[in-house]
Amino acid sequence: MTHWADDVFKVLVEAGVRQAAYVPDAGHTRLIQRCHAAKRIAAVPLTTEEEGIALLAGAWLGGQRGVLLMQSSGIGNCINMLSLSRACAFPLLMLVTMRGQWREFNPWQLPMGRNAKRILTAAGVACDTVAEPARVGALVAKAARGVFERGGRRAVLLHQKLMTRKTFGR
C-alpha cells in the first residue's frame, strides 16, 4: 500500500517543485526523507516556518517552484510573512500537518490546531483539509495546479488522523 506522503512526493515532482522548505516535523518525516533522497528537489531545513516563505519568494524569483512543509503550530510564526506572498504576488503552496485535533495529548497544540484554517483564511490563504490517505495526493495536485498555474496562496491541512499518534514517551 502506498503511503500518502509517497503520493504527495510524486505530485510535487510532477508539478515541477524544486525546493521543499521545512521545519523538522514527525508528520512530514517520510515526505522530507523522499525530498532529501531526490536529486530534483532541494530539501531545505529551516529554523522557523516564516523563513520558508522568504525562501520560496527567492526560489520563485530564481525561476523555481517550492513548497513549505510545516506543522499547524508554526502558522502563528508566519502571520507577518504571509503578507510578502500577497504583496509580491508569488505563488505559495503550504502542506500543514495538523495538531490540536483528534487524540491530541498536548494542550499547547490546541489553540493553533483549532484555529489554523481561520487564521490562514484571514491572512488570504485558501485552505483545503484532508483526512483520508487515499485523497491526499489528488488534493495536493489540485492545490499545486491552482497555485502554480493561476497564482495565489493555498494550504493543504493534513488532518491529525493521517499521522502516527504523537506522545512524549507515553
C-alpha positions in Angstrom: 0.0 0.0 0.0 1.3 3.4 -0.9 1.7 5.9 1.9 0.1 9.3 1.3 3.5 11.0 1.6 4.6 9.0 -1.5 1.6 10.2 -3.4 2.5 13.8 -2.4 6.1 13.4 -3.4 5.0 12.2 -6.8 2.7 15.2 -7.2 5.5 17.6 -6.2 7.9 16.2 -8.8 5.2 16.3 -11.5 4.4 19.9 -10.5 8.0 20.9 -11.0 8.7 21.7 -7.4 12.4 22.2 -6.9 12.6 23.3 -3.3 11.0 21.9 -0.2 11.4 24.2 2.8 10.6 22.6 6.2 10.9 22.7 9.9 11.5 19.1 11.1 8.2 17.5 11.9 7.3 13.9 12.6 4.2 14.1 10.4 6.2 15.1 7.4 9.1 12.7 8.1 8.5 10.4 5.1 8.0 13.3 2.7 11.1 15.1 4.0 13.1 11.9 3.6 11.9 11.5 0.0 12.8 15.1 -0.8 16.3 14.7 0.7 16.8 11.5 -1.4 15.7 13.1 -4.6 18.1 14.9 -6.9 15.3 17.0 -8.3 14.2 18.7 -5.1 16.4 20.6 -2.7 15.2 19.9 0.9 16.0 23.0 3.0 15.7 22.8 6.8 14.5 26.0 8.5 14.9 27.4 11.9 11.4 28.8 11.9 8.5 28.5 9.5 8.4 32.1 8.3 11.9 31.7 6.9 10.2 29.3 4.4 8.1 32.0 2.9 11.1 34.1 2.3 13.0 31.1 0.8 10.1 30.4 -1.5 10.0 34.0 -2.6 13.6 33.7 -3.6 13.0 30.4 -5.3 10.2 31.9 -7.4 12.4 34.9 -8.3 15.0 32.5 -9.4 12.6 30.6 -11.6 11.9 27.6 -9.2 8.7 26.3 -7.6 8.7 25.4 -4.0 6.6 24.1 -1.1 6.6 24.8 2.6 6.2 21.8 4.9 5.1 22.8 8.4 3.1 21.9 11.4 0.0 23.8 12.4 1.8 25.3 15.4 4.1 27.2 13.1 1.2 29.1 11.4 1.5 31.8 14.1 5.1 32.3 13.2 4.1 33.1 9.6 1.4 35.7 10.0 3.6 38.8 9.1 5.4 36.9 6.3 2.2 35.8 4.6 1.8 39.4 3.5 5.0 39.1 1.5 3.5 36.4 -0.7 0.3 38.5 -1.2 2.1 41.8 -1.9 4.7 40.3 -4.2 2.2 38.0 -5.9 4.3 34.9 -5.8 2.7 31.5 -5.5 2.7 29.9 -2.1 1.9 26.2 -1.5 1.9 25.0 2.1 1.4 21.5 3.4 0.5 21.7 7.0 0.3 18.7 9.4 -2.3 19.4 11.9 -2.1 19.2 15.7 -4.8 20.0 18.3 -7.3 17.7 16.7 -8.1 14.0 17.0 -6.5 12.3 20.1 -4.2 15.3 20.8 -2.4 14.8 24.1 -0.6 18.2 24.3 -2.8 21.1 25.4 -0.3 23.6 24.0 -1.2 22.4 20.5 -5.0 23.0 20.9 -5.3 26.8 20.2 -3.4 26.9 16.8 -4.8 23.5 15.8 -8.3 24.6 16.3 -7.8 28.0 14.6 -5.3 27.3 11.8 -7.8 27.4 9.0 -9.5 30.6 10.3 -6.1 32.3 10.7 -4.8 31.3 7.3 -8.1 32.3 5.6 -8.0 35.7 7.3 -4.4 36.1 6.0 -5.6 35.5 2.4 -4.5 31.8 2.2 -7.1 29.4 0.8 -7.3 26.2 2.7 -8.3 22.6 2.0 -8.5 19.9 4.6 -8.0 16.2 4.1 -8.3 13.3 6.5 -8.4 10.3 4.2 -5.0 8.9 3.0 -6.3 8.0 -0.5 -7.4 11.6 -1.1 -4.2 13.4 -0.1 -2.4 13.1 -3.4 -5.3 14.3 -5.5 -6.0 17.3 -3.3 -2.3 18.3 -3.2 -2.2 18.0 -7.0 -5.3 20.3 -7.3 -3.7 22.8 -4.9 -0.4 22.8 -6.8 -2.0 23.3 -10.2 -4.0 26.2 -8.8 -1.1 27.9 -7.1 1.5 27.4 -9.9 -0.8 28.0 -12.9 -3.1 30.7 -11.5 -1.0 32.2 -8.7 -2.3 32.7 -5.2 -1.7 31.1 -1.8 -3.1 27.7 -0.7 -2.6 25.5 2.3 -3.5 21.8 2.4 -4.2 21.0 6.0 -3.3 17.3 6.7 -5.6 16.1 9.4 -4.0 14.6 12.5 -5.7 11.2 11.7 -3.1 10.9 8.9 -0.2 10.9 11.3 1.1 8.4 13.8 -0.1 9.4 17.3 2.5 11.7 18.9 3.5 11.3 22.5 6.2 12.5 24.9 7.3 9.0 25.6 4.0 7.8 26.9 
